[in-house]
């Protein structure tokens, strides 16, 4: 037999309207009354009808977290931290909880728009978009339109590790200072004496790729040096391997390789070893992000630390309203240079 709202009200000796207020959390209720209602919910094993309640309310209890690749630690760390933060402080007993759903786009712009549409249909309470954005004007316009519709319907939007949407200050954005991080990384290699530096970049159409490459070029320009060879590819190990072989083909005298991220850096290291080169004695290698394995690589990777867990947790709190949005809607999160064993002065 299905337990109804009226059954809970009778057990708690309150009106059905009071039960509804407790479960929806949209009206102040005395603590003793709230406890009595939640006890009745537990005793009767009452389950709130999510779709029905979302029709009555502006939004549902659903929070969508969009990632490019959940298997990539960059996205997995942020998504996991956001999901944990979304559940913090919830009573865990039928009222106030949010269901976090991770949507894996695979880097597809079509899937990104599809998930946003599905979350709109579900009247999602919040949507968190992680990682860099695709720099295609048509897609940017389509995403901006979709986010505006979600916001108008009462959905909170949080951008985590993603640039703010131009012209829309209503969205909370936590952006990583990728330019400054890449600039410091290049400056570190220059300070060691490196002048022949190859760069393994990410996909050319992503904001993260552009910002990191701009920081690298800024450091070279400030030192009065020309840009070395650059090869673009996916943010994965295979790309790092293949691109590094191509860099060495173009410039056999390279003394350092900068990689788009730590995973790409591992591929770069493997390619150099397969060419009989030592790291860092023959060629220095540096990554980006400070993913968990970077310190355990041999040698440990010099990299740039992005506080992925902290950013994800903050995005989760912003999504459920337990943290106030930053002034102006945007927070720029600094990047920290971590110097380890994979970089050294060039020979000679």
C-alpha positions, 0 to 999 in steps of 0.5 A: 500500500502506497503511503500518502502525504495525508498518512504522514500528516495523520501520524505527525498530527499536523496538517498535510500543508505542514508536511508539504512545507517541511518536505519542500523546505520553502516555509519556516516550520517550528523545529519540534514540528519539523522533527515530528514530521520527519520522524513520521516520514521515517516510520512510514517510509514515505517517499516524496513524489519528485516529478509531482513536486517539481510540477508544483514548485519552480524547480526539482531536487535535481542538480546536473554536473556536466563534464567532458570525461568523468574518467579524466581526473581533472573532471572526476575530482571536481565532479566528486567534490561538487557532489559531496558538497551538494549533499552537505547539510541536507537532513538525509530524511526526505526533505532538502536533499538534492540528487546530483547527476553527472552528465558525461559529454565526451567533449561533444558540443551536441551532447552538451546541448542535449544534456542542458535541454534534458535538465531544463525539462527536468526543472533542475534546481542547478547545473554545474558546467566544468572545464573549458568551453568550446570556442565555436561562435554558433555553439557559444550562442546556443549555450548562452541561449540555453543557460538564459532559459534555465536561469529564467526558470529558476535554475542556478547555473555555476561555471567551474573552471570555465570562463564566464558567459559574455554579457551575463553577470547573473551566472556564478563563475569560478575560473582558473588563472590558466594564463598566469600558471602557464606563464610561470611554468615557462618562466621557470624553464627560462630561468633554468636556461632553456631556450628551445622549448616545445609545446604540446597543446590541447585541442585548438578550439578550447578556451583552456588550450588558448589561455595556457598557450597565451601564457606560454607565449607571453613569457617567451615574448617578455624574454625576447624569444621566438615561439618554439614548435607547437603541436595540438591534440586531445588531453590524453596520454597518446596525444602527448606521446605522438605530439612529442615525437613530432616536436622532436622531428621538427626540432631535434635540439629541444631541451624542454617540453611543456605539456597541456596537462599532466596526462599529456606529460606522461605520454611525452615522457614515454616518447622521450624515453623510447627515443633513448633520452633521459628526463631531465638530464637530456630533456625537461618535461612539465605538465599542468593541473597537479593531478594525483599521479603527477608526484608519483611519476618518475621523475616527479612532474614539475606542474601547475597546481589547480585546486580542483577539489576546492573549486568543485566543492565551492561549485557544489555549495553555490549550486545549492545556495549554501554559499553566496555567489562572488561579487560580480559573479566571477572568482579567478582562482590562482594557479601555483607552480610546483617545481619537481624533479622532471625539470633541470638546467639544460646540458652545456 
